[in-house]
Amino acid sequence: MVTRIVAQQAAGAAARKIRKDATRAAGGMLGLSGERMTKVDTAWLRMDSPSNLMMIVGVWTLRPRIRHADLCERVQERLLKYARFRQRVVEDTAGATWVEDAKFDIQRHVLLEKLPRHSKGEEQFALQERVGELAMQPLDRRHPLWQFHLVEDYDGGSALIVRIHHCIADGIALISVTMSLVDGGAPPPERARKASAAGAQDWIADTLIKPFTDMSVKALGAAGEGAVRSLGLLRDPQKGIDGSLDLAKLAYQVVSDAAALALMPDDSKTRLKGKPGMTKRVAWCDPIPLDEVRAVGKALNCSINDVLLSCVAGAIGQYLKSLGDDISGQEIRAMIPVNLRPLDQAYKLGNRFGLVPLVLPIGMENPIERVYEVRRRMDALKGSTQPLLAFGMLAIAGLLIKPAQEAMLNLFGKKTTAVMTNVPGPREKLKFLGSTLEQSMFWVPQSGDIGLGVSILSYGGGVQFGVITDTVLCPKPQAIIDEFEPEFARLSLVTLMLPWGE
C-alpha cells in the first residue's frame, strides 16, 4: 500500500514537471510571458463551432445619442483597467496564456456601425438583423477577444452592440464590468498578483477540487450547512472525515446528481431541436412591469422566477402550437447557469458558474397548473450539486484535446433544447455618458447543437425577454417573443379570477 502511494506521488510529480516544462518551453518559443488561463476558461475558448460561437452578445439602447469619440474615451478610462480587455490569447500544447497585446488599438475594438437599409419605423428590426449577423462573426484571436459596435443614430438615440468571448468572463462578472462603465461607476479594486501555488498539490486538485472548495462552498447554502462543512473537508481530508454522516450524505447527493446528469432522458422531439446551421436571428420584447410580475407571484405564493419561467414555457408551447405541432405532454430541457462565486469577487472575471437542467412543461395549457409545476421543479433543484458537477466537467474538459472535449460536452447538447439565463439588473435606469440607458438585453452562447437561447433581464422596473435562434431550427424568433406578453396576461387574468375569499 505504501509503495503504491509513493509510486502515485512520484508519477504525479513527474506529470507536473512535464506540464511546467511544456508551458515554459511554449512561452519561450513565443517570446512571451503572461498569466495562464484557467482550465474552465480554456474549455470555453475551445468550444467555438461553425454553428455556435462562444460569445456573449448584448445590446444597449440610449437616449439621447452618444458620440463614438466619447465612447472610446470611456472605454479607455474604465474598461481597460481590467487586464483581460488589454490581453490577447496565446494557445500552446499545455493550454493558453493571457498576454498583453503590444499592438492594442482602441479603434479596432470600438467600431462605428451602420444598420442595414430599412423603412421608417423598422429600426428595431434592422438592429436585430445586425445583432444576428455579428453573433456569428468570429472575433480576431490576434487581439483581445471583444468588440463594441456603436450605432450613433438609432431611434432618436444610439444603440451599442457588445460582443465578448465567454473565455473572458461569465454573465455575472460582466455585470460587474457594466457597473464600472456607467456614470458614477467604480473601477475594479486594486489587487496584488498572487504568487503561484506550491507544487505540492496535484494538478487535478487545482482544476477540480479547488473549484469545489474555494469558489463553490458559499454557493451551496441551499444544500445546508452540513454539506458546506463536508465540502470543506476536501481541503483537509484527515480532519474529521471518519464517520462523518454529513460527508456520507454529500457523497450520496453527488452520486445521485452525477447519475441524473449522465442518464438524462432525451428531450421531446420538437422542431426547435436538430442540427443547426450557420446563421442567427435575435428578437426582444418591450418590458413588462416588474411590480405586476411580483404581484402575481405573491398572490400564487410563487417566486418571480417561477412566474417568468412559466411564461417562457407557455410562449414556446404556443409558438409550436401556432405552427400546427401537437404539444400535448411535451417538455423541453433548458440548461440554466448558476453562479458559483461571491458577488463581491465578480470583478476578477473568468468563469465561475455551473449548469442545472430544468425541464419546462411546454405542453401544459393551464397557466396556473403550469406555474405550480415549474415551482415544484425549481424546488426539487435546490440543494443539488449538479451545478458543481457541471463546473467540474468544464474544468476537466479544459485539460483535454479538442475532440475529446467536444465528445464530453456533447452530453449537454444532445439532451438540451435551450440555454436560458435570468439575471436581475438595477432597479433604476442607469446613465451612460450623460444619456439614459433605456433598455439592456444580452444572450449567452449555446454550445454543440443547441439552437435556442432565452434571456430574461429585469432592469429599470421592467422585465424583458430576449430570444436568439438558429435560422434552420427557428427562422422567426419574433414569433416566440410575441407570445410572452399574452402568456403573462393569461396568467394574470386567471390569477385574478381565483376564489381568493374562500
N, C-alpha and C positions, 0 to 999 in steps of 0.2 A: 504493500500500500504506500509506504513512504517513498519507495523507489519510483513508483508511478507518479506521485505528486511532484517529486523532484524533476522527473523527466518532463512532465507537463509544464512546469515553471521554466525549465531550460528552453523548451520549444517556444513558449510564449515570448521569452526574452529574445530569442533568435528572430522570431517573426517581427517583433517591434524594431529590432535593429535593421532588418531588411527594409521595412517600411520607411524608417527615418533616412536610411541611405538613399533609397529611391527618391524620396521627396527632396533631399539635399541635392542629389545629382540633377534632378529635373530643374530645380531652381538655378543651379549653377550653369546648366546648359543654356537656360534662357537669360541668364544675367539679371535675374530678378530676385527680389525679396518681398515678402508680404505676409499677410495673415492667412492661415489655412482655412478653407471653407469647411463648415461642419458637414457631417455626413448626411444629415437631413436636408440641408440646403443643396448639397451636391445631387441628391436624388431629384430635387425639383429642377435643377439645372439641366439634368439629362433627360427630363421627361417630355421635352418638346417632341411633337409628332406632326406630320403633314396635316392632320385633321384638328389638332388642338395644340396651340402654343401656350406655354405656361406663363401667361401674362395676366396680371390684374389690370383691368381696364375700367376707367372711371370717367364720369362727365360732371362738370360743374357748369351751371348757368348763373350769370352775374348781371346785375343792373346797378348803375349804368355801365357802359362799356369800359374795358381796361385796355391799356396800351402794351404792345409787345416789349418795348424798352423797359417799362416799369416791371413787367413780369420777370424779365431777365435779371433785373437788379434784385428783386425779392428772392428769387431762386438762389442767386449767388450769395446773398446775405444770410439766408436761413437754411435752405436745403443742403447746401454744400458743407455745412457744419457736420452733417452725417457723413462719415468717411465712405460708406458704401456708394454714395452717389458721385464720388470722385474716382472710384476704383473700377477697373475692368477685371474680367475673369480670365485667368490663365489655367488651362487644364493640363494635367500630366498623368502619368500612369498611376499615380497614387491618389488622385482626386483633383482638386482645384485650389487655386490661391487667389485671394483678393490683392490686386496690385494697383498702386496709384497710376492713373492714366497721364503719362507725361505730355500727351497731345490733347488734353481736355480742352474743349471749346464749347462754351455755353450755347453758341448758335447752332451747334449740332444737336442739342438736346431740347432747346426751347424754340419751336418752329411756328411760323405763321402758316395758317391753314385756310384753304378756300373750300367751301362746300360745293357739292355738285349743283349744277343748274337746277332750279326748282321754281315752281309757281309761287305767287304770293300767298302766304298763309300756310305753306307747307315746309316752313323752316325746320320744324322738329323732325319731320320725315327725312329731310336731307341730312340733318345731323346724325340721325340714327343710321342712315345708309353709310355715312363716312366712318362712324364708330365701328360698324360691322367690318368694313374693309380693313381698318387699322388693327382690328383684333386678330387678323390673320397675316399681318405684315411683320416678319421677324425683326427683332432688334439686332443691331450691329454688334457682334461679340468682340470686335476690336476696341470697343469703347464701353463705358458704363451702360448697364442694361436698363435704361429708362429714357422716356421722351415725353415732353409736354407739347401739345398741339393747340395753339390759340386761334380761335375764330374771333377776330376783333369785333366784327359787326354781325350780331346774331339776335334777331327778335327784340330789338330795342336795347340790347346789351351785348354781352360777349359769352362765348362758350369755350370751355377748356377741357380738352380730352387728354387724359393721363394714361400712360402705359408704363408699367413697372414689372420687371420679371419677378416671378414668385421666389426665386432664389435669394433675392434681396431681403424680403420680409413677407410676413403674412398680413392679413387684413387688419388685425388688432394693432399691430405695430405701425402700420401705415396710417391709422387714425391718429396715432401719436405724432407722426410726421406732419399730418394735415394740421393738427392743432398748433404746431410750431410755425406754420406758414401764414396763418391768418393774422389779421391785425391784432396786436397785443399778445401774440403767441410767444411762448417761452422756448428758448433754444434747448437742445438736449443737454443734460447735465454733463459737466466735465468729469471724466473718469480716467484714471491711470490704467495703462495696459497691464493686464495681469501676467505674471511670469508663467511660463509653460509648466504644465503639471509634471511632477516627478515620474520617472519611468517605472515606478513600482507597480502601477496598475496595468492590467491587461487592456489592450486597445478595445476589446469588445465591451469592457466595463465603461470606458469613456463614451462609447457611442450608443449603448443600450441601457445599462444600469443607471448611470449618472442622470440621463434624462428622466428616468422614472423617479429618482430621488430628489435631485437638486431643483428640478423645474416643475414637477408634477404633483408633489405631495400636497401642496396647498390647494391644488385644483380638485382634490378628492374629498373636499369637505362633505359632499353629499353622501359619500360612502361611509362616513362615520369616523370617529377618532381612532377606533381600533385599527381600521385599515390604514390610516395615515401613519400610526405608530409602526405597523407591520412593514410598510414600505420603507420607513426609516431604518429598520433593522438591516436592510440591504447594504447600508453604509458600513455597519459593523456586525456581521453575521454571528460573531461569537458572543454578542451581548444580548442575553435574554431570548435567544431563539429557541432554546429547548423547551418543549411543552407549551409553546405559545399557541393558545387557541385562536388568537387574532390572526396569526400567520396562517394557520390551517384554513380559517375562513377565507382569507385573502387568496390563498392558493386555489381553493375551490372556485372562487369567483373568477380568477384569471383563467383557469382551465375551462370553465363554463363559457366565458366570453370568447375565448380563443376558438372553442368548438362552434359557437354561434357565428363567428366571422367566417370560419372555414366552410361551414355547412349551410350558409345562407341559401335558401331556395332561389331559383331564377325569378325575375320579375314577370308580371303579366306581359304578354307579347303585344304591346301596343305599337302604333306607327311611330311613336317617339323613340323607340329602341331599334337599333340596327347599325349598319356600317355608315358612319358619317362621311361627308365629302370634304371639301376644302374651302368652303365659304360660310360666313356667319351673317346673321342678322340680329339686331337688338331692338328692343322696344321697352317703353316705360309708361306709366300712367300718372295722372295728376295725384297729388297727395290726398289721402283720406284723413280726416281729423283724428288725431291720436286720442283725444278725450272720448270720442264716440266708441272707439275700439276698447278703451279701458272700461267704459260704462257697460258694454255688452259682456266683457269678461267678468266684471264684478257681479253682474246680475246672474250669470251662469256658474259662478264660483270656478271660473277658469282663468288662466293667465292670459295676458295679452298675446304671448307667443302661441298658446293653444288656438286662440281665435284666428290669428294670422295664418298659421299653418293649415287650419281647416279651410280657410278661404283659398289657399293655394291648391289644396286637393280638389275643392269644388270647381275652381276655374279650369284646371287641367281636365277634369272629368267632363265639364260642359263643352270644352273645346273639342274633345274627341267625339262626344255625342253629336255635336253640330256637323261633323264630317260623316255621320252615319254609322259610327262604330258602336258596338254593343259594349257598354262599360259595366254591365251588371256583375257585381262581385269582384271587379278589377282593383288591383292595388299596384302601386309602383314604389320602388325604393329610392330614397334620396339620401345621399351622404351629406351630413351636416358637420361643419368644422366646429370643434370645441376648444376654446382657449385653455392652454396649459401653463400659463405664466402669470405672475402678479402683474397687474396693470401698470404699476409704477416702474416695471422693468421693460416696458414696451419700447422705449427709446433705443434699446440695444439692438433692435431689428432682428433679422433671422426668422426662422420658422419654429414656433413652439406651440403647435396645436395638434390635436388628434382628430379622428373622424368617427362619427357614430351613425349607424344606419337607422333611418326612420322610414317605416312603411306607411305610405299615405293611402287612405281609403278613398280613391277617386271615384269608385262606383257606388258610394253611399249617398243617396239622394237627399235624405232628410238632414238639413243643416245642423239641427240640434243634436241629433244622433251622431253626426259626423264629428262635431267639435268635442263631444264627450269621449268618443273613441280616440281622437287624437290626444286628448288629455291623458287617457288611460295608457296609451303607448309611450307618451313622454315620461309619465311617472315610472313606467317599467324600466326606463333607461337610466334613471337616477341611481347613482352608486355603481354603475357599470364601469369596468376597467377597459372597455373597448376603445375609448379614445387613446389610452396609454398604449394599448397593443398596436393600434394603427400607427402611432408615433414611432413605436419600436420597429415596426415593419419598414417605415421610411428610413430610419436610421440604418437598418441592416441593408436596405436596398441601395443606399449610398455607397456601400462597400463593394457592390457587385459590378461586373461589367454590364454594359447597357442591355444586351439581350436577356441576361439573367434577371436584371432589374425589371424589364418590361414583363417578363413572364410572371414575376412575383406580384407586380402591381395590377396585372390584368384581373386578379381576383375581384377587385373592386369594380372595374369596368364591366365585366361580364354580368355582374349581379345588380347593377345600378342603372337607373334611367336618368337621374338628375343629380347635380350638386346644388345645394341650397344654402344660402347664408342669411342670417337675420342679425343685423348689427344695430344697436341703439346709438344714435348720434346726439349731438347737443340739442337741448330743448328750445333754445333761442337761436334765431338765424345769425350767422356769423358775418363779419365784414372782411373783405379781402381787397387790399389796395384802395380802400375807401368805398368800394362797391359792396352791395349786399349779395351774399351767396344765396340765391333764391332756391335752387334745387341741387341736390347731390345724389348721384347714383353710381354704382360700381358693380362689376361682375368678377367673380373669381374664375379661374380656368377650370375646364373639365379635362380629365385625363382619359387616355385609352380611347375607347369607342363611345364614351358618353357624349351625347349631343345636345343636352339641355341644361342650362344654368338659370337658377331663380335667385334673385336678390330681394331682400326686404330691408329697407333702411328707414328708421324713424329719424326725423330731423325737423327742427323748427316748428314743432307742434303738429306735424303730419307724418303719415306713413306712406312710403312709395314702394310699389312693386316694379321690378325690372326683370326682363327675360332676355337671355341670349340663346340662340338656337343655331344648329347646323341646318343649312337650307335644304339638304336632302331629306332630313327627317322632319323638319318643320319649316317650310318656306315663309310662313307669315306669322311670326311671333306676336304681332299686334293682336291677332285673333285670340290668343291666350290672355294677353293683358286686358283686352276689352271685357273679359269675364270676371275680373277681380272685384270691381266695384259692385256689379249686380249680385255677386255671391255674398259680399258683406251686407248689402241691403236686404237680401233674403234672410240672412241670419238675424239682422237687427229687427226686422219685421216679425219674424216668428218668435223672437225673444219677448217682444212687447205683447204678443198675443197669449203668452203663457199665463195660466191661472195663478198669479202671484199672491192673491188673497187667501188661498187655501192652505 
